[in-house]
Amino acid sequence: MDPTAQSSVGPDPAADATAPTSTTVTLPPLTLRDVPRLPSALASPRPAAVPNPITRHPYYRHLPPTFFISPGDVSLRHAFFDLASAAPSPLVAYRRAGPRRDLAADPARARAALVTCGGLCPGLNTVLRELAVGLQELYGVRDVFGVAAGYRGFYGGDEDHVRLDTAAVDGWHKKGGTALKTTRGGFDLAKIVDGIVARGYTQIYAIGGDGTMRGVVAIFQEFKRRGLNISITGFPKTVDNDIGIIDRSFGFQTAVEIAQQAIDAAHVEAVSAVNGIGLVKLMGRSTGHIALHATLSSRDVDCCLIPEVDFYLEGKGGLFEFLYERIKKKGHAVVVVAEGAGQELIPRTEDQKREQDESGNIVFLDVGPWLKSELGRWWKKEHPDELFTVKYIDPTYMIRAVPANATDNLYCTLLAHSAIHGVMAGFTGFVPGPINGTYSYIPLEDVAVAKNPVDVNDHKWAWVRSVTNQPDFLKS
């Protein structure tokens, strides 16, 4: 039954049917996934609230009534609903991000530590800069430190704890990489928490990938076990855009922009050769979002291979048959492959099957050179008397190392400020991020398990196939 359909006893049927109508609909129950709070914020009797210093800021003299987030402000995880469903799912909501009128943390006593871990990503320096500037300019926090060398910096020497001020971080947003240096591994929970306590840190802002986020969860749990009044928030760092719940991860749009430049170069190489193929490997271990969006942006790609879609090389309906037909028709072809695609096709030794990196991730074999080799082997076997060229481009480190573009710079700024506002309000164990465009606070545990694979059944993947005309690689 459609609850939006007009009732037979409703408006006059003679009324203009083309006119807009209003229908009152009852939505399903709402479940609030709230974030944890510091022990001090939950103490009884509750300590006196600290007025937000933003109210005294010279640039915020005339604040509108809606400037501060109210205790009841939430954002819905899903922005659209099937009102005709017989059993609609409960609505999930998260607490809205932004400044609160009253604080649970006293900025005058705050001592913040910022750390980056794992690989590089566009926007790292922007997040760091805006954390340092926001803490000092908005809230008057004077003790802000950058922790060098990733997690191991927490139990390192004084040289690993660099005091940051607005002058020190000026211009960081224009640079790629991370000004704090970064490493993988080095996660020793007891040493890290002991180091945090010894240096008197009250706020931890950690930026890193899935391994780093697992570390943030462990540190948060250890804070709880010890009864420490220390806030911790995490910024998931992955250009792959494989994090669920939030709209996108920072650095993703920059990655797509640089990936398109690589595709343009591969296209030029392919067009300039006799029977040429331009092969581009893009980042994307478990999801193909970069490959998908770069393909749609480019329109020069003939085949897009992503981890979510299995493919095969030889036989009817396979990749080789498709590419040969495309080359015979156009004289060239461009192939984009995500790094996680086709891993099951690449021969592995028993040791390679068990190999993991320092963050605990399975080590992927390099699909780019393997596919280039397979293309050459196939052509030499099937078409030995015809010229053939494969030009292979891997822009991985170029993508990782560039500064964030304008869109990601703005995004990183809003993420940093959202995190600061949340920590000052007494929240901990959360991730800031936009949900349907509204910045929100999400429990770490939710983000840790939420994935964001490419939905190959939705319109976007259908759009890719309509642009490339590639096969579905389904064996009959």
C-alpha positions in Angstrom: 0.0 0.0 0.0 1.3 3.4 -0.9 0.8 5.8 2.1 1.2 8.8 -0.2 -1.7 7.8 -2.4 -4.8 10.0 -2.1 -7.7 8.5 -0.1 -11.0 7.9 -1.8 -12.5 10.1 0.9 -9.8 12.7 0.4 -9.8 15.9 -1.7 -12.5 16.6 -4.2 -11.7 14.3 -7.2 -12.8 17.2 -9.4 -9.9 19.2 -8.1 -6.9 19.9 -10.4 -4.9 16.6 -10.3 -1.8 18.3 -11.6 -1.6 20.6 -8.5 0.8 19.7 -5.6 -0.7 17.9 -2.7 0.3 17.5 1.0 0.3 14.1 2.7 1.1 13.4 6.3 3.2 10.2 6.7 4.3 8.5 9.9 8.0 7.5 9.7 9.4 4.4 11.4 11.0 4.6 14.9 14.3 6.4 15.2 17.4 4.8 16.8 20.1 7.3 18.0 23.6 5.8 17.7 25.2 8.1 20.3 28.9 8.7 20.9 30.6 8.1 24.3 31.4 10.9 26.7 34.3 11.5 29.0 34.0 10.2 32.6 34.0 13.8 33.8 31.1 14.7 31.6 29.1 11.8 33.1 30.1 12.5 36.8 27.4 13.0 39.4 26.9 15.7 40.4 27.7 17.0 36.9 30.5 19.6 37.0 29.7 23.2 36.1 29.6 23.8 32.3 32.3 25.9 30.7 31.0 28.7 28.5 32.1 28.4 24.9 34.8 31.0 24.3 33.5 31.4 20.8 30.8 33.6 22.3 33.6 36.1 23.2 35.5 35.8 19.9 35.8 39.2 18.2 34.6 37.7 14.8 31.5 36.0 16.4 30.0 38.9 18.3 26.5 38.6 16.8 25.7 34.9 16.8 22.4 33.8 15.4 20.2 31.5 17.5 21.0 28.5 15.3 24.8 28.9 15.5 25.2 26.4 18.4 24.0 22.8 18.0 21.2 21.9 20.3 21.2 18.7 22.4 18.5 17.3 20.2 20.1 17.9 16.8 20.6 14.7 14.9 21.2 13.6 11.3 19.7 10.5 9.6 21.9 7.9 8.1 19.6 7.3 5.2 18.1 10.2 3.3 15.5 8.3 1.4 12.8 5.8 2.4 10.4 3.4 0.8 7.1 4.6 2.3 5.3 1.7 0.7 7.3 -1.0 2.4 5.3 -3.2 4.6 8.1 -3.5 7.2 10.3 -0.4 7.0 13.6 -0.6 8.8 14.1 1.6 11.9 15.7 4.9 11.1 19.3 5.3 12.4 20.4 8.7 13.5 23.7 10.2 14.7 24.5 13.3 16.8 25.0 16.4 14.6 28.5 17.9 14.7 29.2 21.5 15.5 29.9 23.9 18.3 28.0 23.6 21.6 27.1 26.6 23.8 28.4 24.9 26.9 31.6 22.8 27.1 32.6 19.8 29.1 36.3 20.4 28.5 38.1 23.5 29.8 40.2 24.9 26.9 42.5 26.5 29.4 43.5 23.1 30.7 43.5 21.2 27.4 46.7 19.7 26.0 46.2 18.2 22.5 48.3 15.7 20.5 48.0 15.3 16.7 49.4 12.2 15.0 49.4 10.8 11.5 50.0 7.1 10.8 50.4 4.8 7.8 50.6 5.8 4.2 50.2 9.2 2.6 47.0 10.8 1.4 46.1 14.2 -0.1 44.8 16.4 2.7 46.8 15.1 5.7 48.6 18.4 6.2 45.3 20.3 5.8 43.7 18.3 8.6 46.8 19.0 10.8 46.9 22.7 10.1 43.2 23.2 10.7 43.3 21.2 14.0 46.2 23.4 15.2 44.6 26.6 14.1 41.1 25.7 15.2 42.2 24.7 18.7 44.1 27.9 19.2 42.0 30.5 17.3 38.5 29.2 18.2 39.1 27.8 21.7 42.3 29.4 22.9 44.1 26.1 23.5 47.8 26.9 23.7 49.3 23.5 24.2 49.0 21.7 20.8 51.7 19.2 19.8 52.4 17.2 16.7 53.6 13.6 17.4 56.1 12.5 14.9 56.7 9.0 13.5 53.2 7.6 14.0 52.1 5.7 17.1 55.6 5.0 18.1 56.1 8.7 18.6 53.9 8.6 21.7 56.6 6.7 23.6 59.5 8.4 21.8 61.8 11.2 23.0 61.1 14.9 23.2 62.1 15.4 19.6 59.0 13.4 18.6 56.7 15.9 20.3 56.7 19.2 18.4 54.8 22.2 19.7 52.5 23.6 17.0 51.2 27.2 16.7 49.6 29.1 13.9 52.9 30.3 12.5 54.4 26.8 12.5 51.6 25.3 10.4 51.1 28.2 8.1 51.1 27.0 4.5 50.9 23.3 5.4 47.6 22.9 3.4 49.5 23.7 0.2 51.9 20.8 0.7 51.5 17.1 0.0 52.5 14.3 2.5 52.6 14.9 6.2 54.7 17.5 8.0 54.8 15.3 11.1 56.4 12.2 9.4 54.7 8.9 9.5 55.4 5.2 9.9 53.5 1.9 9.9 53.3 -0.4 12.8 54.9 0.5 16.2 51.6 -0.1 18.0 52.4 -1.0 21.6 49.2 -0.2 23.6 50.7 0.0 27.0 53.6 2.1 25.9 51.4 4.5 23.9 48.9 5.1 26.7 51.7 5.4 29.3 53.3 8.0 27.0 50.1 9.9 26.6 49.6 10.0 30.4 53.2 11.0 31.1 53.0 14.0 28.8 49.7 15.1 30.2 47.7 15.0 26.9 44.0 15.4 27.3 43.0 15.2 23.7 44.2 12.9 21.0 43.5 13.4 17.3 44.7 10.4 15.2 44.7 10.3 11.4 45.3 7.1 9.6 43.9 4.1 7.7 42.1 0.9 8.8 45.1 -0.3 10.9 45.3 3.1 12.6 41.5 3.1 13.3 41.8 -0.3 15.0 44.5 1.3 17.1 42.3 4.2 18.0 39.6 1.8 19.2 42.1 -0.1 21.4 43.4 3.2 22.9 39.9 4.4 23.6 39.1 1.1 25.3 42.3 1.3 27.4 41.4 4.9 28.4 38.0 3.5 29.6 39.7 0.6 31.5 42.0 3.0 33.3 39.3 5.6 33.9 41.3 8.3 32.1 39.6 11.6 31.3 41.2 11.8 27.9 39.3 12.3 24.6 40.3 10.5 21.4 38.9 11.0 17.9 39.9 9.4 14.6 40.1 10.6 11.1 39.9 7.6 8.7 42.5 8.2 5.9 41.8 6.3 2.7 41.7 7.7 -0.8 39.9 4.5 -1.8 36.7 5.8 -0.3 35.9 2.4 1.2 34.6 3.7 4.6 30.9 3.2 5.2 28.3 5.6 6.7 30.1 8.9 5.8 29.6 10.4 2.3 33.2 10.1 1.3 36.7 10.0 2.7 39.1 13.0 2.5 41.5 12.9 -0.4 39.2 10.9 -2.7 38.3 13.8 -5.0 41.9 14.8 -5.4 42.8 11.1 -6.2 40.1 11.0 -8.9 41.4 14.2 -10.4 45.0 13.0 -10.6 43.9 9.5 -11.8 42.1 11.2 -14.7 45.4 12.8 -15.7 47.0 9.3 -15.8 44.2 8.0 -18.0 44.6 11.0 -20.4 48.3 10.1 -20.7 47.5 6.4 -21.3 45.0 7.4 -24.0 47.6 9.5 -25.8 50.1 6.6 -25.7 47.5 4.1 -27.0 46.2 6.3 -29.8 49.8 7.1 -30.9 50.7 3.4 -31.3 49.7 0.7 -33.8 47.3 -1.6 -32.0 48.1 0.2 -28.7 46.7 -0.4 -25.3 47.1 2.1 -22.5 46.9 0.3 -19.1 46.5 2.3 -15.9 46.5 0.8 -12.4 44.7 2.9 -9.8 44.5 2.6 -6.0 41.6 0.5 -4.6 42.4 -2.5 -2.6 38.9 -3.6 -1.7 36.8 -1.1 -3.6 36.9 0.4 -7.1 35.6 3.9 -6.4 38.6 5.7 -7.8 38.6 3.6 -11.0 34.9 4.0 -11.4 34.8 7.8 -10.9 37.9 8.3 -13.0 36.4 6.2 -15.8 33.2 8.2 -15.8 35.1 11.5 -15.7 37.4 10.5 -18.5 35.2 8.9 -21.1 38.3 7.5 -22.9 38.3 4.2 -20.9 37.3 1.0 -22.8 37.3 -1.3 -19.8 37.2 -0.7 -16.0 38.2 -3.6 -13.8 37.3 -3.3 -10.1 37.6 -5.7 -7.1 33.8 -6.0 -6.8 33.5 -7.6 -10.3 35.3 -10.8 -11.2 36.7 -11.1 -14.7 38.5 -13.6 -16.8 41.0 -13.2 -19.6 40.6 -15.9 -22.3 37.6 -17.5 -24.0 34.3 -16.1 -25.2 33.2 -13.0 -23.3 36.6 -12.6 -21.7 38.8 -9.5 -21.5 41.1 -10.5 -24.4 38.2 -11.1 -26.8 36.7 -7.8 -25.9 40.0 -5.9 -26.3 40.8 -7.4 -29.7 37.4 -6.4 -31.0 37.8 -2.9 -29.6 41.3 -2.6 -31.2 40.1 -3.8 -34.5 37.3 -1.2 -34.4 39.2 1.8 -33.0 42.8 1.0 -33.4 43.5 1.2 -29.7 42.1 0.6 -26.2 42.4 2.0 -22.7 42.1 -0.3 -19.6 41.8 0.9 -16.0 42.4 -1.7 -13.3 42.0 -1.1 -9.5 44.9 -2.7 -7.5 42.6 -5.2 -5.8 41.0 -6.5 -9.0 41.9 -9.9 -10.4 43.9 -11.0 -7.3 42.5 -14.5 -7.5 43.8 -14.8 -11.1 47.5 -14.1 -10.2 49.5 -17.2 -9.2 50.7 -17.1 -5.6 53.2 -19.1 -3.6 52.1 -20.4 -0.2 54.2 -17.8 1.5 52.5 -15.0 -0.5 49.1 -16.3 0.5 50.0 -15.6 4.2 52.0 -12.4 3.8 50.8 -9.3 5.6 52.1 -5.8 5.9 52.9 -4.0 9.1 49.3 -2.8 9.6 48.0 -6.4 9.3 46.6 -6.1 5.8 47.0 -9.0 3.3 49.8 -8.0 0.8 48.3 -7.8 -2.7 50.3 -8.9 -5.7 50.8 -6.2 -8.3 48.0 -6.6 -10.8 49.4 -4.0 -13.2 52.6 -5.6 -14.4 50.9 -9.0 -14.3 48.1 -7.9 -16.6 50.6 -6.2 -18.9 52.6 -9.4 -19.2 49.4 -11.4 -19.8 48.4 -9.1 -22.6 51.7 -9.4 -24.3 51.7 -13.2 -24.0 48.2 -13.4 -25.4 48.9 -11.2 -28.4 52.1 -13.0 -29.2 50.3 -16.3 -29.1 47.1 -15.3 -31.0 48.3 -12.6 -33.3 52.1 -13.1 -33.8 52.3 -11.3 -37.1 50.6 -8.1 -35.9 52.2 -5.1 -34.2 51.2 -4.6 -30.6 52.1 -2.1 -27.8 51.1 -1.9 -24.1 52.0 1.3 -22.3 51.6 0.9 -18.5 51.1 3.7 -16.1 51.0 3.4 -12.3 50.3 6.9 -10.7 49.9 5.5 -7.2 52.6 7.5 -5.5 51.9 10.6 -7.5 48.3 10.4 -6.2 49.3 9.8 -2.6 51.8 12.6 -2.5 50.0 15.6 -4.1 48.4 18.4 -2.1 44.7 18.3 -1.7 42.6 20.1 -4.3 40.2 22.9 -3.3 37.3 20.6 -2.6 39.3 18.3 -0.3 41.0 21.3 1.4 37.5 22.6 2.4 36.4 19.2 3.4 39.4 18.6 5.6 38.9 22.0 7.3 35.3 21.1 8.2 36.3 17.7 9.4 39.0 19.2 11.7 36.6 21.8 13.1 33.9 19.2 13.6 36.3 17.1 15.6 37.4 20.0 17.8 33.8 21.0 18.6 33.0 17.4 19.6 36.0 16.9 21.8 35.3 20.2 23.6 31.7 19.1 24.2 33.1 16.1 26.1 32.6 13.5 23.4 35.2 10.8 22.8 35.6 7.6 20.8 34.1 9.1 17.7 34.7 9.9 14.0 33.6 13.1 12.5 32.1 13.0 9.0 29.3 14.1 6.7 26.2 12.0 6.4 24.0 13.1 3.5 25.9 16.4 3.6 25.4 17.0 7.4 28.5 16.7 9.5 27.9 14.2 12.4 29.6 12.3 15.1 29.8 8.5 14.6 31.0 5.9 17.2 34.3 4.4 16.3 32.9 0.9 16.5 30.3 1.8 13.8 32.9 3.1 11.4 35.3 0.2 12.1 32.8 -2.3 10.7 31.0 -0.2 8.0 32.3 -0.8 4.5 31.5 1.0 1.3 31.9 -1.3 -1.7 30.9 -0.3 -5.2 27.2 -1.4 -5.6 27.4 -3.1 -9.0 23.6 -3.3 -9.0 23.0 0.4 -8.9 22.8 3.0 -11.7 26.4 4.2 -11.4 28.0 0.9 -12.4 25.4 0.6 -15.2 26.5 4.0 -16.3 30.2 2.8 -16.4 29.2 -0.2 -18.6 27.2 2.1 -20.9 30.2 4.4 -21.3 32.7 1.6 -21.9 30.4 -1.1 -23.4 32.5 -3.7 -21.6 31.2 -7.2 -21.1 29.7 -8.3 -17.8 32.3 -11.2 -17.6 29.6 -13.7 -16.6 30.4 -17.2 -17.8 27.3 -18.9 -19.3 
